[in-house]
Amino acid sequence: MSGRPFNISHTTPFVEEVIFVFERMLHWEVECESIGAKSDWTPTHFASGVVSLCGGFQGKVALSFPPRLACRIAQELLCYPMSRVNDDVVDAICELTNTVTGRALPRLSKRCTSLGVPEAVIGRARPIEYPLGVSPIVVRFRGEVESFALEVGMIELALTGAENATALGGTQPAHGERNHASQIF
């Protein structure tokens, strides 16, 4: 797959939030090991939590873990032993992905972007479907247990007329109000 990489600086809030969330929720120190463009949409590891973005940005954010690490994360969050990837593990990695994405998004842009319901991709046979033509960025982290990956693939949509006016200091009509153009017709 070949595509256009998005602005790599857009990954910064996600990287910082992975480090923060792992430290606060799991009490684990993780550090960024490498960053680069992916050549395909195959998940980096076996168990991935994926959150869709729509609005000002469209795309996907994923946290991808080896099975043992996914079980260890669920064990830490749910406070009981996990030995295999099951529904509880899936829920835990999806919630972790949702937390990271939800915290990073306001730092990325003031534009309205909504989060979809987190989903899991288990195994490496099913691709994470990023916007067509976008090469996702993969950020590999090293942690206390095993390495894992953050994948971000998104596009920033063009500003609408109302968003452009707001960005330039204008105001949008309040809900239910008409702007001058609509009063003419």
C-alpha positions as CSV (number, residue, x, y, z in Angstrom):
1,M,0.0,0.0,0.0
2,S,1.3,3.4,-0.8
3,G,-0.2,6.6,0.4
4,R,0.5,10.1,1.6
5,P,1.7,10.4,5.2
6,F,-0.2,12.9,7.2
7,N,1.6,15.7,9.2
8,I,3.8,13.7,11.5
9,S,3.6,16.5,14.2
10,H,-0.1,15.4,14.6
11,T,1.2,12.3,16.4
12,T,2.8,14.3,19.2
13,P,-0.3,14.6,21.5
14,F,-1.0,10.9,21.1
15,V,2.6,9.9,22.0
16,E,2.6,12.2,25.1
17,E,-0.8,10.8,26.2
18,V,0.3,7.2,25.8
19,I,3.2,8.0,28.2
20,F,0.9,9.9,30.6
21,V,-1.9,7.4,30.6
22,F,0.4,4.4,31.1
23,E,2.1,6.2,34.0
24,R,-1.2,7.2,35.7
25,M,-3.5,4.3,35.0
26,L,-1.0,1.4,35.1
27,H,1.9,2.9,37.0
28,W,4.3,1.9,34.2
29,E,7.0,3.9,32.6
30,V,7.1,3.6,28.8
31,E,9.3,5.4,26.3
32,C,9.2,6.0,22.6
33,E,11.5,3.7,20.8
34,S,11.0,4.6,17.2
35,I,8.6,6.4,14.8
36,G,8.0,5.9,11.1
37,A,5.5,5.3,8.3
38,K,3.8,1.9,7.9
39,S,3.8,0.3,4.6
40,D,0.5,-1.6,5.1
41,W,-2.6,-1.6,7.3
42,T,-1.8,-4.9,9.1
43,P,-1.9,-4.4,12.9
44,T,1.5,-4.3,14.5
45,H,0.6,-6.8,17.2
46,F,-2.0,-9.5,17.9
47,A,-4.5,-7.4,20.0
48,S,-5.4,-3.9,19.0
49,G,-7.8,-1.3,20.3
50,V,-9.0,1.0,17.6
51,V,-10.9,4.3,17.8
52,S,-12.3,6.1,14.7
53,L,-12.2,9.9,14.3
54,C,-14.7,11.9,12.3
55,G,-15.2,15.6,11.9
56,G,-12.2,18.0,11.5
57,F,-10.0,14.9,11.4
58,Q,-10.9,11.5,9.9
59,G,-9.1,8.3,10.5
60,K,-8.1,5.8,13.1
61,V,-5.9,5.6,16.2
62,A,-4.9,2.2,17.4
63,L,-2.9,0.8,20.3
64,S,-1.5,-2.6,19.4
65,F,-0.2,-5.2,21.9
66,P,1.3,-8.7,22.0
67,P,-1.1,-11.1,23.7
68,R,0.9,-11.4,27.0
69,L,1.0,-7.6,27.4
70,A,-2.7,-7.2,26.5
71,C,-3.5,-9.7,29.3
72,R,-1.1,-7.9,31.7
73,I,-2.8,-4.5,31.0
74,A,-6.3,-6.0,31.7
75,Q,-5.0,-7.6,34.8
76,E,-3.7,-4.3,36.1
77,L,-6.9,-2.4,35.3
78,L,-9.4,-5.1,36.5
79,C,-7.3,-6.4,39.4
80,Y,-7.6,-10.1,38.6
81,P,-5.4,-12.6,36.7
82,M,-5.7,-12.9,32.9
83,S,-4.0,-15.7,31.1
84,R,-5.5,-15.4,27.6
85,V,-7.1,-12.8,25.4
86,N,-10.8,-12.8,26.2
87,D,-13.6,-10.3,26.3
88,D,-12.2,-8.6,29.5
89,V,-8.9,-8.1,27.8
90,V,-10.5,-6.7,24.7
91,D,-12.6,-4.3,26.8
92,A,-9.5,-3.2,28.7
93,I,-7.4,-2.4,25.6
94,C,-10.3,-0.7,23.9
95,E,-10.8,1.5,27.0
96,L,-7.1,2.3,27.2
97,T,-7.1,3.3,23.5
98,N,-10.2,5.4,24.0
99,T,-8.7,7.2,27.0
100,V,-5.5,8.0,25.1
101,T,-7.3,9.2,22.0
102,G,-9.9,11.2,24.0
103,R,-7.2,13.0,26.0
104,A,-5.0,13.7,22.9
105,L,-7.7,15.0,20.5
106,P,-8.4,18.4,22.2
107,R,-4.6,19.1,22.2
108,L,-4.5,18.3,18.4
109,S,-7.1,20.8,17.3
110,K,-9.9,23.0,18.4
111,R,-11.9,21.7,15.5
112,C,-14.8,19.5,16.3
113,T,-13.8,15.9,15.9
114,S,-15.9,13.0,17.3
115,L,-14.6,9.7,18.6
116,G,-16.3,6.5,17.5
117,V,-17.0,3.5,19.7
118,P,-13.7,1.7,20.4
119,E,-13.4,-1.6,18.5
120,A,-10.9,-4.5,18.8
121,V,-8.9,-6.1,16.1
122,I,-7.7,-9.5,17.3
123,G,-5.1,-11.3,15.2
124,R,-3.2,-9.9,12.3
125,A,-5.4,-11.1,9.4
126,R,-7.9,-8.3,9.6
127,P,-6.5,-4.9,8.6
128,I,-7.1,-1.6,10.4
129,E,-8.8,0.4,7.7
130,Y,-7.3,3.9,7.6
131,P,-8.6,6.6,5.1
132,L,-7.8,5.7,1.5
133,G,-4.4,7.1,0.4
134,V,-3.1,7.6,4.0
135,S,0.0,5.8,5.2
136,P,-0.4,5.4,9.0
137,I,2.4,6.3,11.3
138,V,3.6,3.7,13.8
139,V,5.2,4.7,17.1
140,R,6.9,1.8,18.9
141,F,7.1,2.0,22.7
142,R,9.3,0.0,25.1
143,G,7.9,-0.7,28.4
144,E,8.4,-2.7,31.6
145,V,6.9,-5.9,30.2
146,E,7.1,-5.9,26.3
147,S,7.1,-3.5,23.4
148,F,3.8,-2.2,21.9
149,A,2.8,0.2,19.2
150,L,0.6,3.3,18.6
151,E,-0.7,3.6,15.1
152,V,-2.2,6.9,13.8
153,G,-3.6,7.4,10.3
154,M,-5.8,10.3,9.7
155,I,-6.5,13.3,7.4
156,E,-7.4,16.8,8.3
157,L,-10.4,17.9,6.3
158,A,-10.6,21.4,4.8
159,L,-12.2,24.1,7.0
160,T,-15.8,24.8,6.2
161,G,-16.9,28.4,5.6
162,A,-18.2,28.7,9.1
163,E,-15.0,27.2,10.6
164,N,-12.9,29.5,8.5
165,A,-14.8,32.6,9.6
166,T,-14.4,31.5,13.3
167,A,-10.7,30.8,12.8
168,L,-10.3,34.3,11.4
169,G,-12.1,35.9,14.4
170,G,-15.7,35.9,13.0
171,T,-18.6,34.3,14.6
172,Q,-21.0,31.5,13.6
173,P,-24.8,32.1,13.7
174,A,-26.2,30.5,16.9
175,H,-28.4,27.4,16.4
176,G,-31.7,28.5,14.8
177,E,-30.4,31.9,13.7
178,R,-30.1,32.8,10.1
179,N,-27.1,34.3,8.5
180,H,-27.5,37.1,5.9
181,A,-27.3,34.9,2.9
182,S,-30.2,32.6,4.1
183,Q,-32.4,35.7,4.6
184,I,-32.1,36.7,1.0
185,F,-33.5,33.4,-0.3
